Amino acid sequence: MHVVITGTSRGIGRELVNRYQAAGAEVTGTSRDHSSGVRLDVTDPGQQARFAAQLKGQPVDLLVCNAGVYLDKAMAMEDYSAEVWGKTLAANVTGVFLTVQALLPNLRLAEAPKIAILSSQMASHARAPGGSYAYRASKAAALNIGRNLATDLLPEGIAVGIYHPGCPSSTLQNYI
């Protein structure tokens, strides 16, 4: 089984790499700074194309879209800028779509391909206590992308799941 995980330099991404490797999977991890595996800034179409070229012809059984940013944590409303919004949406929304788009040929080569998109409880309209506007909006958009990908890729047999880090730790690992 070949698993590709974006955003593996720390936190959830690093832990997922450890767990999938311990389970015997071949894992390709990515990070913006090349600190853990392959260099991939998910917001850069050129890097996405180069990454896809490196994996050309290799089936990807599970793609985990984990890379993301949380730039507006504890930010006052007056401190928001177009740059904060742009970088957040680029990484957390566009990055998910570009990664799926780039690796779709690899997913199509697998027997039972799956995509896991990491969102957040903060994407929920039911959990809106205020603040973290860019992050919350971006994770809600990632959730929406996942729902639409699930519909569009179902006829091809590609399953799409959307997860938040608060789910039981075994849930994503059992998605293989």
N, C-alpha and C positions, 0 to 999 in steps of 0.2 A: 504494500500500500504506500502510495506517495502522497504526502500531505504538504501543502504550501501554506505558510502562515506569514502574514504581513505584520510588521511592527513587533519584532521579537527581541529588541535590545534590552527590554526590561519588563517587569510586571507580568501581566496576563500572558502576553506573547511568549516571553521566556519560559514561563511555567508550562504553557501548552507544548512548546518544543520538548521540554523535559519529559512530559507525560507521554506524548506520542512516541518519542524515541524509546522510552522505557517499555512501551507496548510493542516495540519492534517495527515501527513504521519508519520509512525513509522520509526525512523531513527536510524541506527547504525553507529556511527562515530568511526574512528580509528586514532591513532597517535602513533608514535614511542615511545614516553615517557609516554603514558597512561594519558596524561593531558586532553584528551577529549574523553571519552568513552573507547573503547577496545584498549588494547596495540597491535599494529601490525607494525612491521618493514617490509615493503613490500618486502625487499630484502632477508628476512630470510625464507627459505622454512619450517623450523620447526614451526615458528610462523604462517605462512600461514596455515599449517595443523591444528594447534590448533584452529585457528580462524574458519576454515571451520567446525571443529568438534563441536564448540560451536553453530554454525548455522545449524547443520545437521537437515534435515527435514523441515526447514523453507524456504518458497519461498522468493526469492529476486526479486522484480519487477524491480528495477533500481539499477545498480551498477555504481557508479561514481568513476573512477580512477583519483584521484586528487593529491595524494601524489607525491612529487618530490623535487628535490634539484636544486639550481642554485649556484654552488660552484665557478664558474669562472667569476662571474660578475666583470667587470673592471680589469681582470687579464691580466698581460703582457704575451706575448707569451713565454718568457723565464721562467716564473714561473709555467708553466703547468708541471704536474707530472703524472705518471701512476696512482697514487692514486686518483687524481682529476678526471681523465677519468673513472677509475673503479667505484668510488662511484657514479658518475653522471649517467653512463650507467646502473648501478645496480638499482638505485632508479627509474629513469625516463623511462627505457625501460624494463628491466627484471621484475621490480616490477609490471608493468602493466600486463604483461603476466602471472606472477605467481598468481596475484590476480584474474584475469579472470579464469584461470585454476582451482584455489582452489574453487571458488564459482560457477562454471558451473553447478554442480548438483542442487544448490539452484535456479539458474536462470531457469533451465529446469522445476522446479516446479511451476513457475509463469505462469499466463495466457498470458500475453503479455510482456515478459521480454525485458529489454533494458540495454545496456551498454553505458556509456558516458565516453570518454577518453579526459582528458584535455591536450591539446598540447599547442602550442604557435604560434603566428604569426612569431616568430623567426625560426620556422621550415621550412618556405617557402624558396624555392630556389630563389624566386623573391626578397626576403628581406635579402640580404647578404651583409651588410655594413662592415663586418669584426668583429673580436673579438667573445667572448663567444663561442668558438669552441665546447667545450664539451656539453654545454647546447643546442646549436643549433642542433648539431648532434643527441643528445639524443631525442629531441622533434621531429625531422624529423623521427627518427626510431619509436617513439611512433605513429606517424601519419601512418607510413607504417604498423605497427602491427594492428592498427585499421582498415585500409582498408582490410587487409587480414582476420581479424576476421569477418568483415562484410560479406565477401564472404563465408567463411566457416560456419558461424552460420546462414545464411539466410535460408537454408533448414529446420532448427529447429525452425524458427520463432523468433529468437533472433536478435533484431535490434541493430546496433552499430553506434553510432555517435561520431564524433571527433570535439572538440570545442577548441577555444582559448579564453583566458580571455577578449579579446577585443570585443567579440561578445556582442550583446545587452543582458542585464541581464535577460530578460524574456526568451530568447531562450532556455537555459538549463532548466529552471524551467518548461517551457511548454513541455519539453521532457517526462514528466511523463504521 
